[in-house]
Amino acid sequence: MGPMIVTVESGLSKGVPIAPLPTGTDASFTDHVIEVIVARLDLGPEAVCASAAVLSDEERQRANRFAFDRDRSRFTVARSRLRQLLGARLDMRPDSVELVYGKRGKPALARRFASSGLRFNVAHSDDVAVYAFSRGHEIGIDVETVRVLPDADDVAASFFSRRENEVYRSLAPRDKPLGFFNCWTRKEAFIKALGEGLYHPLDHFDVSLAPGEPARILRVGHIPGNLCGWTLHSFLPGPGLIGAVAMRHLPLH
């Protein structure tokens, strides 16, 4: 049986912080489960201040570099929540979690946590953040607000693969916004799982995108999608949002 997504908690009621993880959550966290957590970032000043208290010095410096208070608050709450979620899974204080970053900026747990096998990724769109966790499998996640973009056709022509652009152009006008963001979130989740971000050529792989079609990787280079060792999953984080998770099939060694 392939991996499945389990959303263990969500908090999309405006202004309501996420509750602590329910007792026993980790007991269901196996090699075949992707945990997805959805959280709001638009908390009040007191909650933002409390969130900042668990950040590292480097994270607080990074937050202070944001020009706008809204962006600073979003970063602070998102990173604090990540630390809380990681701490719950590692049975340690959130401010004791040590993070490192790959050459393209992908966050990961420091080497001393290697025995946990825990992999994670995070993304946000405006005031909503999504987190993905797995054991022993590289993982990437993305989320976007589905909306009409004036230059969507030009972006698709520039960044989608030839096959993806052909499918996108064939969609009815009413289906194009969802088709566009299906494609974008799925491609973004995959390259984030690889740890390469937009440095990875986006036309070197194909994903499904038509509304109603299951999320799949169709091709990676010259390798068919069903042989590439990766799976894609689509999920709905909340009204008007679309999300995607990419996970490597085989456990890491």
N, C-alpha and C positions, 0 to 999 in steps of 0.2 A: 504494500500500500504506500502511495506517495505521501509527501508531507501535507498537512492540512493547517489552515489558519484557525486559531482560537483567539477571539477578542476577549481578554479576561477582565477588562474594565474600560469604561469610557466616561467622559465628563464634559459633554457638549452643552450643558445648560449654562447659559451665559452668566459669568460671575461666580460659578460654583466650582471650588477647587476639587481635584480628584481625591477621593477617599483613599486611605491606606490600602495596600494590597490585602485581600481577604486571607485569613489564616488557611494554610494548606494549598495556596495557589501553585507553589513550586512542585507539588506532588504530581501534577498532571503535565509537567513540562518535560517532554521526552524528546528523543531524537527525531520523531516524526511530527512534531508540532512546531509551528511558527506562532509565537505570541505577538499580537498586535495590540498596542495600547494607544488610545486616542485621548488627548487632553487639550483643554483651552489654555491660552496663554494670557488672556486679558484679565488678569487679577488686579485687585486693589493695591494701593501703595504699601499697606502693611504686609500683605502676602509677598509682594515683590521684595521688600526689605528682608523678610525672613528667608526668602529663596536665596538671596545674595550671600547669606551667612554660611551656606554650605559649599560655596564655590571655592576653587583654588585661587591663589593670588594671580596666576596667569589668566584665569577665566574672568576675574574681576577687572583686570587691566584691559582685556579684550572687550568686555561690556562697556567700559568707559570710553572706548574709541568710537562707539556709535554716535553719530551726530544728533539723532533724534531720540527723545525719551521713549517713545513707543517701541522703537527697535531695540533699545537697550533693555527695556523691561521684558520684551519677548524673549530675547536671548537669555536673560537671567533666569526667567521662569522655566524655559525649555531645558536649560542645562541643569538647573537644580532638580527638576523632575527626573531627568536622565539619571542623575546621581542617586536619587531616592530609589528608582526602579532597579538600578544595578546593585545598590546596597542591599535591597531586600532579597535579591537572588544570590548574593554572595555572603549574606548574613553578617553584614558589617555596617558601620556608620557611613552615611552618604559622603561626608567630608573626608573619609579615609580612602575612598575609591581613587585609584591612580590611573589616569588615562595617558595614552601615547597616541601619536599620529603618524600615519603612513606618509610616503613621499608626496602623495597627492592630497593629503589632508584628511584621509578617512580615520575617524577615531576608533580606538580599540583599547582593551584592557592592557595594563602593563604586564610584562613577562611573568611577574610573580603570581599572577592569577591564571596562568596557562592551564593548570590542572582542572579548572572549572569547565573548560571547553566553551565558555559563553561567548557568543558573538552577538553584536547588536548593530543597529543603524537607526538614524533619526532623520526626520524631514519636517518641514512646516510650511503652511500656506496661510499667510495673514495671521490670524489669532488661533489657529489650530495646529497642534503638533501631533505627529504619529511616530511611534517607536516600535521596532521589531526586534525580537530576541529569538535565538536558536542555540542549540547545543551542538558544537562541533561542525557547523556548516556556515560557510560564508554567506552573508545576507545583505540585501540592500532594500531600501524603501523610499517611496516618493509619494507626494500628495499634491493635488492642485485643485483650485476652484474652477469648475467648468464654466466657461464664459466665451463670448464672441470676441475674437481678436481681429482687428482690421487687417493685419498682415499675416494671418494664419496660413494662407495659401503660399505666400512667399517663404515663410519659415519652413513649411513642409517641404517645399521644393529644394531648400538649401540643406536641411538637416535630416530629413527622413531618407531611408533607402529608396531606390527606384521602385521596388515592389510595394513598399509602404505608401509612397506618394501616389502610385497608381490606384491603390485601394481607396486612399483618402479622397482623391479627385472624383472617384466614382460614387461617393456617398451623396445622398440627397442633402440639400442645404440645411435642413433641420437637424440632420445627424452629424454634420461636420464638426461642431464644437466638441461633442463627446468623443467622436472618432479621433480628433486631434489630440485631446488630453489623455485618451486611452493610450495612444502611441507614445506621447511624451513621457507620461509617468512610467510606463513599462520600460522604455529605453533608459530613462534616468535611474530606475531601480536596478537594472542590470549593470550599468557602468559603475554605480555606487558599490554594488556588491563586489565588483572586480577591484575596486579601490582606485580606479583611474579617472573617475569623473569625466568631464568633457574632453580630456586628453585622448580618450578612446574614440576612434573614428566611428561616427554614428551610422555610416552607411555600410559598415562591415557586418551588420547583423540585421535580421528582420524580426518584427514582432507582429502579432495580430492586433487589429485596432477597430474593426467594424463593431458598432454597438450590437450587443447580444451574442457576439462570438466569444468563446472562452479565451482567457489570456494565455498566450503561448509564445515561446520563442520558436520561430520558424526556421532560422538559419543563423549560424555563427561562422563567418568566413565561408569555407567550402563544406562545412559539416551540417547535416540536417539537424533541425531543432531537437528531434526526438533522440539524437545521439550526442548532444552537446554537453550533457551533464548538468544542465540547469533547468529549473522550473520557474514559471511566472504565475502569480496569483493576483487577481484584482479584488478590491474590496471597497465598500462605501463607508467612509469615515463619518459622514454626516450629510445633511441636506446640501445639495449643490457641489459636493466634493467627490473626487475620484482618487483612489489610491492604488498602488501596485507594490508587490513584494517579489523580489527575485532571490532564489536560494539555490546553492550548489547541492546537487544530489548527494555526492559522496562525502562522507565525513573526512575531516582533515586528519593528517597523520603527522 
